Amino acid sequence: MASEWAEEADRQARAMTRDLTEGGKKKLFRVAYQKREARFMLRAGTLTTYFSAHDYNTARGMDWQRLRIDVLARARQKNVSREAETERAD
């Protein structure tokens, strides 16, 4: 059961990275699943955000959709703030 969950977690992390890449944010965003800590890590440029898998575990199982929404929303926030910083520098 645990290995099935880990395989699904890896698949979800790859899918989130693919979604970010397809959204035009090439080479700036990466989502990885860290088995040892049971958490997901979003690397957005030089910033890193962690999402504990335990926070998304419900009585019905893992809430993959909520995790994906949170990760993609955080990536969008970081992209918007990075664009604002770039505009201020210009």
Backbone torsions as a table, in degrees:
resi	resn	phi	psi	omega
1	MET	NA	-45.2	-178.6
2	ALA	-64.6	-38.8	179.9
3	SER	-69.4	-34.0	175.5
4	GLU	-63.5	-40.9	178.9
5	TRP	-64.8	-42.2	179.8
6	ALA	-64.2	-39.7	177.3
7	GLU	-63.8	-42.7	177.9
8	GLU	-65.2	-38.8	178.1
9	ALA	-62.6	-43.0	177.0
10	ASP	-62.2	-42.1	179.6
11	ARG	-63.6	-42.5	178.9
12	GLN	-64.3	-41.3	179.1
13	ALA	-63.1	-42.5	177.0
14	ARG	-63.9	-39.7	179.9
15	ALA	-65.5	-39.9	178.4
16	MET	-65.6	-40.6	177.6
17	THR	-63.1	-42.4	178.2
18	ARG	-61.0	-43.5	179.4
19	ASP	-61.0	-40.5	178.9
20	LEU	-66.9	-40.6	179.6
21	THR	-65.5	-43.8	179.3
22	GLU	-65.9	-23.2	178.2
23	GLY	-78.8	3.5	175.5
24	GLY	92.9	13.9	-178.7
25	LYS	-105.4	52.5	-173.7
26	LYS	-63.8	135.6	174.3
27	LYS	67.4	4.6	-179.4
28	LEU	-107.5	-21.8	-174.6
29	PHE	-125.3	140.1	175.9
30	ARG	-149.3	134.6	176.3
31	VAL	-113.5	128.7	179.0
32	ALA	-129.7	147.8	175.9
33	TYR	-103.5	126.1	179.9
34	GLN	-104.4	104.7	-175.3
35	LYS	-59.9	-40.6	-175.6
36	ARG	-58.8	-42.2	-178.2
37	GLU	-99.1	-3.8	-176.7
38	ALA	51.8	55.0	178.8
39	ARG	-144.1	159.2	176.8
40	PHE	-104.9	144.9	-176.8
41	MET	-125.9	125.5	175.6
42	LEU	-104.2	118.0	174.1
43	ARG	-103.6	116.9	-179.8
44	ALA	-121.9	97.0	-175.8
45	GLY	66.3	-119.0	179.8
46	THR	-98.3	-0.6	-178.2
47	LEU	-99.6	143.9	178.7
48	THR	-127.4	135.3	177.3
49	THR	-126.6	138.9	-179.1
50	TYR	-110.7	142.6	176.4
51	PHE	-127.4	113.5	-179.8
52	SER	-73.7	131.2	178.7
53	ALA	-63.0	-28.2	-179.4
54	HIS	-65.5	-27.5	178.6
55	ASP	-69.6	-19.8	-176.0
56	TYR	-109.2	6.9	178.9
57	ASN	-85.2	120.8	-179.1
58	THR	-115.7	177.1	177.7
59	ALA	-62.7	-25.8	179.9
60	ARG	-91.9	2.5	-178.6
61	GLY	113.6	-167.3	-177.8
62	MET	-70.9	133.1	178.5
63	ASP	-93.1	80.3	-176.8
64	TRP	-63.4	-36.4	-178.1
65	GLN	-64.9	-44.4	179.2
66	ARG	-63.8	-41.2	177.7
67	LEU	-61.1	-46.7	-179.3
68	ARG	-61.8	-42.5	179.0
69	ILE	-61.6	-45.2	-179.5
70	ASP	-63.4	-43.1	-179.5
71	VAL	-64.7	-47.7	-178.0
72	LEU	-67.5	-35.9	177.1
73	ALA	-65.4	-41.3	178.4
74	ARG	-65.0	-39.2	177.6
75	ALA	-63.7	-40.0	179.1
76	ARG	-64.9	-42.6	177.7
77	GLN	-58.1	-44.8	-178.3
78	LYS	-67.2	-35.5	178.4
79	ASN	-67.0	-42.3	179.1
80	VAL	-63.9	-43.9	-179.8
81	SER	-67.2	-35.0	177.9
82	ARG	-66.9	-40.2	178.2
83	GLU	-65.3	-38.0	178.7
84	ALA	-65.4	-39.2	177.9
85	GLU	-65.0	-39.5	179.0
86	THR	-64.0	-42.0	179.6
87	GLU	-64.9	-38.5	179.1
88	ARG	-66.0	-34.3	-178.9
89	ALA	-70.3	-28.8	-179.6
90	ASP	-77.9	NA	NA
